[in-house]
Amino acid sequence: MGVSRASNGIVTAAFGIGGLVAGSLIGYVSDRTQNRIGPQLCASVLYVVSGLVLYFAKHFYQIVIFRLILGIASSIADTMLFTTVADVYPANLLGFKMAVIFVFDNIGNMLGPLLGGKAYEHMGVGGIAIIAIALGLFELCMILIFVRNSLDIRRTLASSNVTQVGSLADKPVKPTINSGRSSTDTHSVVESESGFTDVSIISKTEQSHNLACNPNSHTPNSSKKRLDLHILRLLLQLPVAGPTVSIFVATGLQTVIETILPLRLFDKFGYSPATIGIVFLIVGGVLILAMPAVGYVNDTVVSRHGEYMRYYTIATGALCVFLSQIVMSLAGSYVVLVFGYSLFAISTMVVIVPAQSAFGDFINSSESHAMAQCYSLAWIAEGLANIILPPIASGITKWSQLHGFETDSDFEETPSQMMENWAWEPSVLREFASHYQTNLPIPEELLESIVGSRKQWPALTALHQIALATYDLRIHDTQTPIIDINQQFNELVDSITLIGRGDLSTHRVSMFTHMCGNYDSKYYTYIWSQIHAADMFASRFMKDGLDNPQTGRDYRNEILRPGSSRDPMINLKQFLGRMPNSKAFLKSVGLE
């Protein structure tokens, strides 16, 4: 659409803004109306609408609207999914059910880009839009046919629990987390024959309230007034504030690590994007296998020791997150780094799963109809973490993006090509070059032959580099029609180097892999870097001496140390004492 890359930030922000606004409102609306199906239907319709907007989008603002609607739909769908699960399942099952949600979420995150990429290849943006419309319609049909209001299920379970109140009096009861308002706000935890405990979904006080609402029922607590907790009051409750902060930190760290890890793999180990992608697939697979276990273990601990164990689990997960980051920072090998990242991913789930479950525990043990608002807080915390923490981390680590291969493309080959000159200097070769068996120094005749070979056809070598750079630019120029890439390559190289290669049907282009890797349309940097490298070597090192300490310090301080924190031309000017030129390069190829 002709917009700049910076506009991607606007598109991303639109998704986040839509999600935050919807997440702030949908919980209140659902709790107020006591309706869980309506918001889910709304989300599915919005998915369809977002797909239609994308399908017919012709302008940038329409893409922004698409992302805004998609953010709203995603926020509503996620909030209501967690809410309906917490409405129905008791504490001794809630963690596992939350973990299952995350399993399918992770599967979607792995398959989504893969399937979306294939759809884009074959159908363009329209393919992505069709997928969004189809999934929205599928979700709409599933809700209309199969989904029941979770609050209706909750009331049904509450009624069945009421009939068991008398028998519960004879069972051992273990107090668990309460809402902070009454010592009677506890779950009933009943020992089962298997040795595990069976935790009621609804607290005794809520059962009492349900009895009060039934004219045929009677309970001593039926006159108790239900406390109305809105989203701001919920934040003042420690059992809610703690998990909210935990979700904010854990989710933010996930986003930060996912941003920094590729840089770490590239900078330290030099791995390609394909290899880096394999890391995420490996860790994603590990996470899918580990998450159900995390939920099951958490539920088992809660069943045996009470719901307060959620918070000990969160603290344990936070400690493991800290340790995993130490492992990643000190990793000296690819395997150790992958292990550290896997440990980090599992540890964040050890924080997030019990944190999400703690919301349900709190509402189920209180007298408030604020379940959806609790899970709105979870979504808001996640959204804010994704928006706030990555930019902060980028600011802290900004210098890591300005060194090594992250310098300007025009300059990144210059230091290495300049250092190659030492391998052609007789005085340097005499210091280390020797026979691998006898350890005798290199013969002078062989030394002269090696050094002299550098002067064979230097201009032709430069022309060949120019030919490759020209073809690389041409093949990536959308304005130049390419009919036969093999023929055009052969003809171009032969016309520039002025040497015919005989049979032009040979596929010499197949050896030119740079144009399909990280050097797409940037192969010219080799010949351009040679110009700067020759200038630095001839003007300073050859003039001042190859082993001159001051020249070496100047090179380190003015060329290597700044990296791309300042313009490469300024680096060269500081080192050379003038603006760079091509005289030394032209002389090296015999043209001056």
C-alpha positions in Angstrom: 0.0 0.0 0.0 3.0 2.2 -0.2 3.3 2.9 3.6 6.5 2.9 5.6 7.7 0.1 7.8 7.2 2.4 10.8 3.4 2.1 10.1 3.6 -1.4 11.4 3.6 0.1 14.8 0.3 1.8 14.2 -1.2 -1.5 13.1 0.1 -3.3 16.2 -1.1 -0.5 18.5 -4.6 -0.7 17.0 -4.8 -4.4 18.0 -3.7 -3.6 21.5 -6.0 -0.6 21.9 -9.0 -2.6 20.7 -8.2 -5.4 23.1 -7.7 -3.2 26.1 -10.9 -1.3 25.6 -13.0 -4.4 25.0 -11.3 -6.2 27.9 -12.1 -3.4 30.2 -15.8 -3.5 29.3 -16.8 -7.0 28.5 -16.3 -8.4 32.0 -18.6 -5.8 33.5 -21.2 -6.3 30.8 -21.2 -10.1 31.2 -21.3 -10.0 35.0 -24.0 -7.4 35.0 -26.3 -9.2 32.6 -25.3 -12.7 33.9 -24.8 -13.8 30.4 -21.8 -15.6 29.0 -23.2 -16.6 25.5 -23.9 -13.1 24.3 -20.3 -11.9 24.4 -19.1 -15.1 22.8 -21.6 -14.6 19.9 -20.4 -11.0 19.6 -16.8 -12.1 19.4 -17.5 -14.6 16.6 -19.4 -12.0 14.6 -16.6 -9.6 15.0 -14.1 -12.2 13.6 -16.3 -12.4 10.5 -16.5 -8.6 10.3 -12.8 -8.3 10.6 -12.3 -10.8 7.8 -14.7 -8.9 5.5 -12.9 -5.6 6.3 -9.6 -7.2 5.4 -10.9 -8.8 2.2 -12.1 -5.5 0.8 -9.3 -3.4 2.2 -7.7 -1.0 -0.3 -6.3 1.6 2.0 -4.0 1.7 5.0 -6.7 3.0 7.4 -8.8 -0.1 6.6 -6.0 -2.4 7.7 -5.9 -0.4 11.0 -9.7 -0.9 11.4 -9.2 -4.6 10.7 -6.6 -4.9 13.5 -8.8 -2.8 15.8 -11.8 -5.1 15.3 -9.6 -8.2 15.6 -8.2 -7.0 18.9 -11.7 -6.4 20.3 -12.8 -9.9 19.1 -9.8 -11.6 20.6 -10.1 -9.8 23.9 -13.8 -10.8 24.2 -13.2 -14.4 23.2 -10.2 -15.0 25.5 -11.9 -13.3 28.5 -15.1 -15.3 28.1 -13.3 -18.6 27.5 -11.4 -18.4 30.8 -14.5 -17.1 32.6 -16.8 -20.0 31.5 -14.2 -22.6 32.5 -13.8 -20.9 36.0 -17.6 -20.7 36.3 -18.0 -24.5 36.1 -14.9 -26.3 37.3 -13.8 -26.6 41.0 -10.4 -25.8 42.3 -9.1 -29.4 42.1 -9.7 -29.3 38.3 -9.4 -25.7 37.4 -5.6 -25.6 36.9 -5.6 -28.5 34.5 -8.5 -27.0 32.4 -6.6 -23.7 32.2 -3.5 -25.6 31.1 -5.5 -27.3 28.3 -6.6 -23.9 27.1 -3.0 -22.8 26.9 -2.1 -26.0 25.0 -4.6 -25.2 22.2 -3.5 -21.6 22.3 0.1 -22.6 21.7 -0.9 -25.0 19.0 -2.7 -22.2 17.3 0.3 -19.9 17.6 2.5 -22.6 15.9 0.1 -23.5 13.1 -1.4 -20.1 12.5 1.7 -18.5 10.8 2.3 -21.7 8.9 -1.2 -22.0 7.5 -1.5 -18.3 7.1 1.7 -18.1 5.1 0.6 -20.8 2.8 -2.8 -19.1 2.3 -1.0 -15.8 1.6 1.3 -17.5 -1.0 -1.6 -18.9 -3.0 -4.4 -16.3 -2.5 -2.7 -13.2 -1.1 -4.3 -11.1 1.6 -7.7 -12.4 0.5 -6.7 -15.9 1.6 -6.0 -14.6 5.2 -9.4 -12.8 5.1 -11.2 -16.0 4.0 -9.6 -17.9 6.9 -10.8 -15.3 9.4 -14.3 -15.3 8.0 -14.5 -19.1 8.0 -13.2 -19.5 11.5 -15.6 -16.8 12.7 -18.6 -18.5 11.1 -17.5 -21.9 12.5 -17.2 -20.4 16.0 -20.7 -18.8 15.6 -22.2 -22.2 14.6 -20.6 -24.1 17.4 -21.8 -21.6 20.0 -25.4 -21.6 18.7 -25.5 -25.4 18.5 -23.5 -26.7 21.5 -22.7 -23.9 24.0 -24.8 -23.4 27.1 -24.6 -20.5 29.5 -22.0 -21.5 32.0 -23.9 -19.6 34.7 -26.9 -21.9 34.2 -24.5 -24.9 34.7 -23.2 -23.2 37.8 -26.7 -22.8 39.2 -27.5 -26.4 38.5 -24.4 -27.5 40.3 -25.2 -25.2 43.1 -28.6 -26.7 43.5 -27.1 -30.2 43.6 -24.6 -29.0 46.2 -27.4 -27.6 48.4 -29.0 -31.0 48.7 -25.6 -32.3 50.1 -25.2 -29.5 52.8 -26.5 -31.8 55.6 -24.2 -34.6 54.7 -21.2 -32.2 54.4 -21.5 -31.4 58.1 -20.3 -34.9 58.9 -17.3 -34.7 56.6 -13.8 -33.2 57.4 -13.6 -29.7 56.1 -10.3 -28.0 55.3 -10.4 -24.2 55.2 -8.8 -22.6 52.1 -8.5 -19.2 50.6 -11.1 -16.6 51.6 -12.2 -13.3 50.2 -11.0 -11.4 53.2 -14.4 -10.4 54.4 -15.6 -13.4 56.5 -14.1 -16.5 58.0 -17.1 -18.5 56.7 -16.1 -17.7 53.0 -14.4 -21.0 52.4 -14.6 -23.9 50.0 -15.8 -27.3 51.3 -13.0 -29.7 50.7 -14.2 -33.3 51.1 -11.8 -36.3 51.4 -12.6 -38.9 48.7 -11.9 -42.6 48.9 -9.0 -42.2 46.5 -7.1 -40.0 48.9 -7.6 -36.9 46.8 -10.0 -34.1 47.8 -13.2 -33.0 46.1 -13.6 -29.2 46.1 -17.0 -27.7 45.7 -17.4 -25.1 42.9 -19.4 -22.7 45.2 -18.7 -21.7 48.7 -21.1 -22.4 51.6 -22.0 -18.7 51.8 -22.9 -18.7 48.1 -25.0 -21.9 48.6 -26.7 -20.0 51.4 -27.4 -17.2 49.1 -28.9 -19.5 46.5 -31.1 -21.0 49.2 -32.2 -17.5 50.1 -33.3 -16.9 46.5 -35.4 -20.0 46.6 -38.7 -19.5 48.4 -38.9 -23.2 49.3 -35.5 -23.2 51.0 -34.2 -21.9 54.3 -30.8 -21.3 55.7 -29.5 -19.2 58.6 -27.3 -17.2 56.3 -30.0 -16.3 53.8 -30.2 -12.7 54.9 -26.6 -12.0 54.1 -26.1 -9.3 51.5 -23.9 -10.1 48.5 -21.0 -7.7 48.1 -20.7 -6.2 44.6 -17.0 -6.2 43.5 -16.3 -4.2 40.3 -13.1 -4.3 38.4 -11.3 -1.5 40.4 -12.3 -3.0 43.8 -11.1 -6.4 42.6 -7.6 -4.9 42.1 -7.6 -3.9 45.8 -8.1 -7.6 46.8 -4.7 -9.2 47.4 -5.7 -12.6 46.0 -6.6 -10.8 42.7 -3.8 -8.2 42.6 -1.0 -10.7 43.1 -2.0 -13.0 40.2 -2.6 -9.9 38.0 0.9 -8.6 38.6 2.3 -12.1 38.0 0.5 -12.4 34.7 1.8 -8.9 33.7 5.4 -9.8 34.5 5.4 -13.3 33.1 3.7 -12.4 29.8 5.9 -9.3 29.4 9.0 -11.4 29.9 7.8 -13.9 27.3 7.4 -11.2 24.7 10.8 -9.7 25.6 12.7 -13.0 25.4 11.0 -13.9 22.1 12.3 -10.6 20.8 15.8 -10.9 22.2 16.4 -14.6 21.6 16.8 -14.4 17.8 19.4 -11.6 18.3 21.2 -13.7 20.8 21.3 -16.8 18.5 22.5 -14.7 15.6 25.1 -12.6 17.5 26.6 -15.4 19.6 26.3 -18.5 17.3 25.6 -17.0 13.9 22.6 -19.1 13.2 20.3 -18.4 10.2 16.6 -17.4 10.6 15.6 -21.0 9.6 17.7 -22.4 12.5 16.3 -19.9 14.8 12.7 -20.8 13.8 13.5 -24.5 14.7 14.3 -23.3 18.2 10.8 -21.9 18.6 9.3 -25.1 17.2 11.2 -27.2 19.6 10.3 -25.1 22.6 6.6 -25.0 21.4 6.5 -28.8 21.3 8.0 -29.1 24.8 5.5 -26.6 26.1 2.6 -28.4 24.6 3.7 -31.6 26.4 4.5 -29.8 29.7 1.5 -27.6 30.2 -1.0 -30.3 31.0 1.4 -31.7 33.6 1.8 -28.2 35.1 -2.0 -27.9 35.5 -2.4 -31.4 36.9 0.4 -31.1 39.5 -1.0 -27.7 40.6 -4.5 -29.1 41.0 -3.2 -32.1 43.0 -1.2 -29.8 45.3 -4.3 -27.6 45.8 -6.5 -30.7 46.5 -4.2 -31.9 49.2 -3.1 -28.7 50.8 -5.6 -26.0 49.9 -6.0 -23.2 47.4 -3.3 -21.0 49.1 -0.8 -23.3 47.4 -1.6 -21.5 44.1 0.5 -18.6 45.4 3.4 -20.8 46.5 3.3 -22.3 43.0 3.4 -18.8 41.5 6.4 -18.0 43.6 8.2 -21.2 42.6 7.6 -20.5 39.0 9.0 -16.9 39.4 12.2 -18.4 40.9 12.5 -20.8 38.0 12.0 -17.9 35.5 14.9 -16.1 37.2 17.1 -19.2 37.1 16.3 -19.9 33.4 17.3 -16.4 32.4 20.7 -16.9 34.2 21.1 -20.2 32.1 20.3 -18.3 28.9 22.6 -15.4 29.6 25.5 -17.8 30.4 24.8 -20.3 27.7 28.0 -21.2 25.8 26.4 -23.5 23.3 23.2 -23.8 21.2 22.0 -26.8 23.2 22.3 -25.0 26.6 20.6 -22.0 25.2 17.6 -24.1 23.9 17.5 -25.8 27.3 17.4 -22.5 29.1 14.7 -21.2 26.8 12.6 -24.4 27.3 13.0 -24.0 31.1 11.9 -20.4 30.8 8.8 -21.2 28.8 7.7 -23.9 31.2 8.5 -21.7 34.2 6.3 -18.9 32.9 3.4 -21.4 32.6 4.1 -22.4 36.2 3.4 -18.7 37.0 0.5 -18.1 34.6 -1.6 -21.3 35.0 -2.0 -21.0 38.8 -2.4 -17.2 38.5 -5.4 -17.7 36.1 -6.8 -20.4 38.3 -6.5 -18.1 41.4 -9.1 -15.7 39.9 -11.6 -18.5 39.8 -10.7 -19.7 43.3 -11.2 -16.2 44.7 -14.6 -15.6 43.1 -15.8 -19.1 43.9 -15.0 -18.5 47.6 -16.5 -15.1 47.7 -20.1 -13.7 47.4 -19.4 -11.7 44.3 -20.7 -12.1 40.7 -17.4 -10.7 39.2 -15.9 -13.7 37.5 -15.8 -12.2 34.1 -14.3 -8.9 35.4 -11.5 -10.9 37.1 -10.6 -12.5 33.8 -10.9 -9.1 32.1 -8.1 -8.0 34.5 -6.0 -11.0 33.3 -6.4 -9.9 29.6 -5.7 -6.3 30.5 -2.5 -7.3 32.3 -1.4 -9.4 29.3 -2.2 -6.7 26.8 -0.4 -4.0 28.8 2.6 -6.3 29.3 2.9 -6.8 25.5 2.7 -3.1 24.9 4.8 -1.7 27.7 7.6 -4.1 28.5 9.1 -4.9 25.0 9.8 -1.2 24.2 11.5 -0.8 27.6 13.6 -3.9 27.0 14.5 -2.6 23.5 15.6 0.6 25.0 17.8 -1.2 27.5 19.3 -3.5 24.9 19.4 -1.0 22.0 23.2 -1.2 21.8 23.1 -4.9 21.1 21.5 -4.1 17.8 24.3 -1.7 16.8 27.4 -4.0 16.7 28.7 -7.0 14.7 26.5 -7.8 11.7 23.9 -5.3 12.8 25.9 -2.4 11.3 24.9 -0.6 8.1 24.9 -3.0 5.2 27.2 -0.7 3.2 29.9 -1.1 6.0 29.4 -4.6 7.5 32.0 -6.3 5.3 34.6 -3.5 5.7 36.4 -4.6 8.8 36.8 -8.3 7.7 38.0 -7.3 4.2 40.5 -4.8 5.7 41.9 -7.5 8.1 42.4 -9.9 5.1 45.4 -7.7 4.0 47.5 -9.0 6.8 47.4 -12.5 5.3 49.1 -11.2 2.2 52.0 -9.5 4.0 55.3 -11.4 3.9 56.4 -10.1 7.3 53.2 -11.4 8.9 53.3 -14.8 7.1 56.9 -15.3 8.2 55.8 -15.1 11.8 53.5 -18.2 11.7 53.5 -19.9 8.3 55.4 -23.2 8.6 55.3 -26.8 7.4 52.7 -28.8 9.3 55.1 -31.8 9.8 58.7 -30.5 10.0 57.7 -27.0 11.4 60.2 -25.5 9.0 59.4 -21.8 8.0 57.7 -21.2 4.7 60.2 -21.0 1.8 60.8 -17.6 0.4 60.1 -18.8 -3.2 56.6 -20.1 -2.1 56.1 -16.9 -0.1 56.8 -14.7 -3.1 54.5 -16.9 -5.2 51.6 -16.6 -2.8 52.0 -12.8 -2.4 52.4 -12.4 -6.2 49.2 -14.4 -6.9 47.2 -11.6 -5.4 48.2 -9.4 -8.3 46.9 -11.8 -11.0 43.8 -10.3 -12.7 42.7 -8.0 -9.9 40.7 -5.8 -12.3 38.9 -8.9 -13.7 38.1 -10.0 -10.2 36.6 -6.6 -9.4 34.6 -6.6 -12.7 33.2 -10.0 -11.8 32.1 -8.7 -8.4 30.5 -5.7 -10.1 28.7 -8.0 -12.4 27.3 -10.1 -9.6 26.2 -7.0 -7.7 24.5 -5.6 -10.8 22.6 -8.8 -11.4 21.6 -8.9 -7.7 20.1 -5.4 -7.9 18.4 -6.1 -11.2 16.8 -9.4 -10.1 15.3 -7.5 -7.1 14.1 -4.6 -9.1 10.3 -4.9 -9.5 10.4 -2.5 -12.4 12.7 -4.7 -14.5 11.0 -7.7 -16.1 12.9 -11.0 -15.7 12.0 -13.5 -18.4 14.9 -16.0 -18.2 17.1 -15.5 -15.1 19.7 -17.9 -16.4 20.1 -16.3 -19.8 20.1 -12.8 -18.3 22.7 -13.8 -15.7 25.1 -15.2 -18.4 24.7 -12.3 -20.7 25.1 -9.7 -18.0 28.3 -11.3 -16.5 29.8 -11.8 -19.9 29.0 -8.2 -21.0 30.6 -6.7 -17.9 33.7 -8.9 -17.5 34.2 -8.8 -21.3 35.1 -12.5 -21.4 32.9 -14.9 -23.2 32.1 -18.2 -21.4 31.1 -20.3 -24.4 27.9 -22.1 -23.9 25.4 -19.7 -22.4 22.9 -22.5 -21.6 25.0 -23.4 -18.5 23.3 -22.6 -15.2 26.0 -20.4 -13.6 23.3 -18.5 -11.7 22.7 -21.5 -9.5 26.0 -20.9 -7.7 25.1 -17.3 -6.8 23.4 -18.1 -3.5 23.8 -14.6 -1.9 20.8 -13.2 -3.7 18.5 -15.6 -1.9 19.9 -15.2 1.6 20.6 -12.3 3.9 22.3 -10.4 1.1 19.2 -9.9 -1.0 19.9 -6.8 -3.2 22.9 -6.1 -1.0 25.7 -8.0 -2.7 27.2 -4.6 -3.9 28.4 -4.2 -0.3 31.3 -6.5 -1.0 32.9 -4.2 -3.6 31.9 -1.1 -1.7 33.5 -2.4 1.4 36.7 -3.2 -0.5 37.0 0.5 -1.4 36.9 1.5 2.3 39.1 -1.4 3.4 41.8 -0.5 0.9 41.7 3.1 1.9 42.1 2.4 5.6 44.9 -0.2 5.1 46.9 1.9 2.7 46.4 5.3 4.4 47.0 4.2 8.0 48.5 0.8 8.5 50.9 0.7 5.5 51.9 4.3 6.3 52.2 4.0 10.1 53.3 0.4 10.3 51.3 -2.9 10.5 52.1 -3.3 14.2 51.8 0.3 15.2 50.0 0.3 18.6 48.5 3.8 18.2 47.1 3.0 14.8 45.5 -0.2 16.2 44.0 1.8 19.1 42.6 4.3 16.7 41.1 1.5 14.6 39.5 0.0 17.6 38.1 3.2 19.0 37.0 4.9 15.8 35.8 1.9 13.7 35.0 -1.1 15.8 33.8 0.4 19.1 31.2 2.8 17.7 29.6 0.2 15.4 26.4 1.7 14.0 25.9 4.0 17.0 27.1 6.7 14.5 27.3 7.0 10.8 30.0 4.8 9.2 31.2 7.8 7.2 31.9 9.6 10.4 33.8 6.6 11.7 36.0 6.5 8.6 36.5 10.3 8.7 37.6 10.1 12.3 40.0 7.2 11.6 41.5 8.6 8.3 41.5 12.2 9.3 39.6 13.0 6.1 36.6 11.8 4.0 37.3 8.3 2.4 38.1 8.0 -1.3 38.6 5.2 -3.9 42.3 6.0 -4.8 43.8 3.1 -2.9 41.2 0.6 -4.3 41.8 1.7 -7.9 45.6 1.4 -7.4 45.1 -2.2 -5.9 43.3 -3.3 -9.1 45.9 -1.7 -11.4 43.7 1.2 -12.6 45.7 4.1 -11.1 
